[in-house]
Amino acid sequence: MSDTKRQATPMARLREAGARIVVTGAAGGIGSGIVERLLADGWRVLALDLTPASLEGLRARIGADDRLAVADLDVSSADAVERCAEDLAGRGVAVAGLVNAAGILQDAVPLLEMDLDHQRKVWDVNYFGAFHCTKWFGAMMAGNGGGAIVNITSINELRPLPLHAYAPSKVALGALTRLSAGELGAKSIRVNAVAPGFTRTPALQAKMDSGKRDARVLEKASAMGRLVEIEEIASVVGFLISDNASGVSGASIPVDAGWLTTSHWMNFGDLLAAGSANGEDTA
C-alpha cells in the first residue's frame, strides 16, 4: 500500500494511536452489539447513552477494561453534544469515528391520530441527534486528519413502512448520510449508513412476545427466511469503520436477510405457491 493510500485511509493509524470511536445509543440492543464488535476489533470506545444506569448495565454485560469509557448524553440537545465534544478535546481525547445508533422506535399509529409531540421527539433523537453528533464529533475527526462515520438508519430509509414519525426520520438520516459524505470527504472523513431490517433485538422480541409482531410473518417476508441477528449489523459497522472500506462513502447498506428484495413478493401468491409445489421452502 502506498504512502498516499495510507494517508487517505487513516483508521489503522488512529486506532494504534489510541483514538476512540464514539457510539451513541450504546446501551441499546444494536448499539451494545456495535460496542462489543469495535472492542473486539481493537478500538477504544466511548459509549454514550441517555442514563448512567443503562451505561452501567452495558459495562457489566461487556466487562471491558479501560478501552471502554462511558458517559450519559442526550443527543437531542445540541448544547449537550457540543459540551461533550469540547470536554473530550480539552482532555486530549482523539476521536476517529462515530456510530450514530441512538434512536426512538414507534408503534404503528394512524396518520390522523399521530401525536405531534411524539413526532418531534422521534425526529429530535433519530435525525437531529445524528446531525448534532456529526457536526461536533466530525469537527474533531477533521482535526485528527480524518475518520469514519456510520449512521444506523433502517429498511424504512429505503422502503418506508407505516410508521409516520420513525420512517421519515430514517429517510432524512439517509439523506444526511449522503450529504455529509459529499462535504466531509475532502477532510478524509467517510460517511456511510447501515440499514437494518427486522433484527432480533430485545425491543423486537418484546413486541413478538406481546403479539404486536408475528415472527413467522417477518421471517417469511425475507429472502433468507429469518430475522437478522445483532452481530450481523455490528460486523458491517465494523467493516465500514475499518480501512477495509477505505473507498466506500455515501453508501447505505441494507442488512435485512433479503427483506427488501422479496417482501413485495408477498403480492404474488401464485409464484410462492409454485415454489412450494416444486419442493422449495418459501417460509
C-alpha positions in Angstrom: 0.0 0.0 0.0 1.4 3.4 -1.0 2.1 6.2 1.5 -0.6 8.3 -0.3 -3.1 5.5 0.3 -2.2 5.3 4.0 -2.8 9.0 4.4 -6.2 8.7 2.7 -7.2 5.8 5.0 -6.1 6.7 8.5 -8.2 4.4 10.6 -5.5 1.8 11.5 -3.0 4.6 12.4 -5.6 6.3 14.6 -6.6 3.0 16.3 -2.9 2.3 17.1 -2.6 5.8 18.5 -5.4 5.2 20.9 -8.2 7.2 19.3 -11.7 6.4 20.2 -14.9 5.5 18.3 -18.0 7.3 19.7 -21.1 5.2 19.8 -24.5 6.8 20.6 -27.4 4.7 21.8 -24.7 2.4 23.1 -26.8 0.6 25.7 -29.5 -0.5 23.2 -29.7 -3.8 21.5 -27.9 -2.9 18.3 -25.7 -0.2 20.0 -24.3 -2.6 22.5 -23.6 -5.2 19.8 -21.7 -2.5 17.9 -19.7 -1.6 21.0 -18.7 -5.2 21.5 -17.6 -5.6 17.9 -15.5 -2.4 17.9 -13.8 -3.5 21.1 -13.1 -6.9 19.6 -11.6 -5.1 16.6 -9.1 -3.4 18.9 -10.7 0.0 19.2 -11.1 2.2 22.2 -14.8 3.1 22.5 -16.7 5.9 24.1 -20.2 4.6 24.8 -22.9 7.3 25.0 -26.5 6.7 26.2 -29.2 8.7 27.9 -28.9 7.4 31.5 -26.0 6.3 33.8 -27.9 3.2 34.8 -28.2 1.9 31.3 -24.4 2.5 30.7 -23.5 0.7 33.9 -25.6 -2.2 32.7 -23.6 -2.1 29.4 -20.3 -2.2 31.3 -21.5 -5.1 33.4 -22.5 -7.1 30.4 -19.4 -6.4 28.4 -16.9 -6.4 31.2 -14.4 -4.4 29.2 -11.2 -2.9 30.5 -10.3 0.8 30.2 -10.7 0.6 26.5 -14.4 1.2 27.2 -15.4 4.6 28.5 -19.0 5.6 29.2 -20.8 8.9 29.5 -24.5 9.8 29.7 -25.6 12.2 26.9 -28.9 13.4 25.5 -28.1 13.6 21.8 -31.2 15.6 21.1 -29.6 18.5 22.9 -27.2 20.5 20.6 -25.7 22.2 23.7 -25.0 18.9 25.5 -23.3 17.4 22.4 -21.2 20.5 22.0 -20.1 20.3 25.7 -19.3 16.6 25.4 -17.1 17.2 22.3 -15.4 20.2 24.0 -14.7 18.1 27.1 -13.1 15.4 25.1 -11.0 17.8 23.2 -10.0 19.5 26.4 -8.8 16.2 27.8 -6.8 15.4 24.7 -9.1 12.5 23.6 -8.8 11.9 19.9 -12.0 10.8 18.0 -11.5 8.6 15.0 -15.1 7.6 14.3 -18.7 8.0 15.2 -21.6 5.5 15.1 -25.0 7.2 15.3 -27.0 4.4 16.8 -29.3 6.3 19.1 -32.9 6.1 18.1 -36.5 6.1 19.2 -38.8 3.4 18.0 -42.5 3.9 17.3 -45.7 1.9 17.4 -47.8 1.9 14.3 -50.3 4.7 14.7 -52.7 6.0 12.0 -51.5 9.2 10.5 -54.7 11.2 11.5 -54.1 10.1 15.1 -50.4 10.9 15.2 -49.3 13.0 18.2 -47.2 15.9 17.1 -45.2 16.0 20.3 -44.1 12.4 19.8 -43.3 13.1 16.2 -41.0 15.8 17.3 -39.4 13.6 19.9 -38.6 10.9 17.4 -37.1 13.5 15.0 -35.1 15.1 17.8 -33.3 11.9 18.5 -33.3 10.0 15.2 -32.4 12.8 12.9 -31.2 15.9 14.9 -29.3 13.8 17.4 -27.2 12.3 14.5 -26.9 15.8 13.0 -25.5 17.3 16.2 -23.1 14.4 16.7 -21.9 14.5 13.1 -21.3 18.3 13.4 -19.3 18.2 16.6 -17.5 14.9 16.6 -16.9 15.3 12.8 -15.1 18.5 13.6 -12.8 16.6 16.0 -12.2 14.0 13.3 -11.2 16.7 10.8 -8.7 17.9 13.3 -7.2 14.4 13.5 -6.8 14.1 9.8 -9.8 12.0 9.0 -12.2 9.3 10.3 -15.3 7.4 9.6 -19.0 7.9 10.5 -21.7 5.2 10.3 -25.4 6.1 10.7 -27.8 3.4 11.7 -30.8 4.0 9.5 -33.4 1.3 8.8 -35.1 -0.5 5.9 -37.5 2.3 6.4 -34.9 4.5 4.8 -35.3 2.6 1.5 -38.9 1.4 1.7 -40.9 3.3 4.4 -43.3 1.3 6.5 -46.5 2.8 8.1 -44.5 4.5 10.9 -45.3 8.1 10.3 -42.6 9.6 12.6 -39.9 6.9 12.5 -39.9 6.2 8.8 -39.5 9.8 7.6 -36.8 10.4 10.2 -34.8 7.5 8.8 -35.3 8.6 5.2 -33.9 12.0 6.3 -31.0 10.3 8.1 -30.1 8.5 4.9 -30.1 11.9 3.1 -27.9 13.3 5.8 -25.5 10.4 5.2 -25.1 11.2 1.6 -24.9 15.0 2.0 -22.3 14.8 4.8 -20.3 12.2 2.8 -20.1 14.6 -0.1 -18.9 17.5 2.1 -16.7 15.7 4.6 -14.8 13.6 2.0 -12.5 16.5 1.4 -11.5 16.2 5.1 -10.8 12.4 4.7 -14.0 11.5 6.6 -16.1 8.7 5.1 -19.8 8.7 6.0 -22.0 5.6 5.4 -25.2 4.1 6.7 -26.3 0.6 7.7 -30.0 -0.1 7.2 -31.1 -2.9 9.5 -34.1 -5.0 8.7 -36.1 -6.8 11.4 -33.4 -7.6 13.9 -33.7 -9.9 16.9 -33.2 -7.1 19.5 -34.8 -7.1 22.9 -37.2 -4.4 21.7 -38.4 -6.6 18.8 -38.6 -9.7 21.0 -40.8 -7.8 23.4 -43.2 -6.9 20.5 -43.3 -10.5 19.3 -43.9 -11.7 22.9 -46.8 -9.3 23.2 -48.3 -10.3 19.9 -47.7 -6.9 18.2 -45.4 -8.6 15.7 -45.5 -12.2 14.3 -42.1 -13.7 13.9 -43.4 -16.2 11.3 -44.7 -13.3 9.1 -41.5 -11.3 9.4 -39.3 -14.4 8.6 -41.5 -15.4 5.6 -41.1 -11.9 4.1 -37.3 -12.2 3.9 -35.4 -14.0 1.2 -33.4 -15.9 3.8 -36.5 -16.8 5.8 -35.2 -15.5 9.1 -34.6 -12.4 11.2 -31.3 -10.5 11.3 -29.0 -11.0 14.3 -27.4 -8.1 16.1 -24.0 -9.4 15.4 -24.7 -9.2 11.6 -25.4 -5.5 11.9 -22.3 -4.9 14.1 -20.0 -6.7 11.6 -21.0 -4.4 8.8 -20.5 -1.4 11.0 -17.0 -2.7 11.9 -16.2 -3.1 8.2 -17.3 0.4 7.4 -15.3 1.9 10.2 -12.2 0.0 9.1 -9.7 0.7 6.3 -11.2 -2.3 4.5 -13.9 0.1 3.5 -11.4 2.9 2.5 -13.1 3.5 -0.8 -16.7 3.4 0.5 -18.5 6.6 1.3 -22.1 7.8 0.8 -23.4 4.2 0.8 -26.4 2.8 2.6 -26.0 -1.0 3.1 -29.2 -3.0 3.9 -28.6 -5.8 6.4 -32.1 -7.3 6.2 -31.8 -11.0 5.3 -33.1 -10.1 1.9 -36.3 -8.4 3.1 -36.1 -5.5 0.6 -35.7 -7.9 -2.3 -38.6 -10.2 -1.5 -41.1 -8.6 0.8 -43.1 -7.4 -2.2 -43.2 -11.0 -3.5 -46.0 -11.5 -0.9 -48.2 -9.8 -3.5 -47.6 -12.8 -5.9 -49.1 -15.7 -4.0 -49.2 -17.8 -7.2 -45.4 -17.6 -7.5 -44.9 -18.5 -3.9 -47.3 -21.4 -4.2 -45.5 -22.7 -7.3 -42.3 -22.6 -5.3 -43.8 -24.7 -2.6 -45.2 -27.2 -5.1 -41.7 -27.7 -6.5 -40.5 -28.7 -3.1 -38.9 -25.3 -2.3 -39.1 -23.9 1.2 -40.7 -20.5 1.0 -41.1 -20.0 4.7 
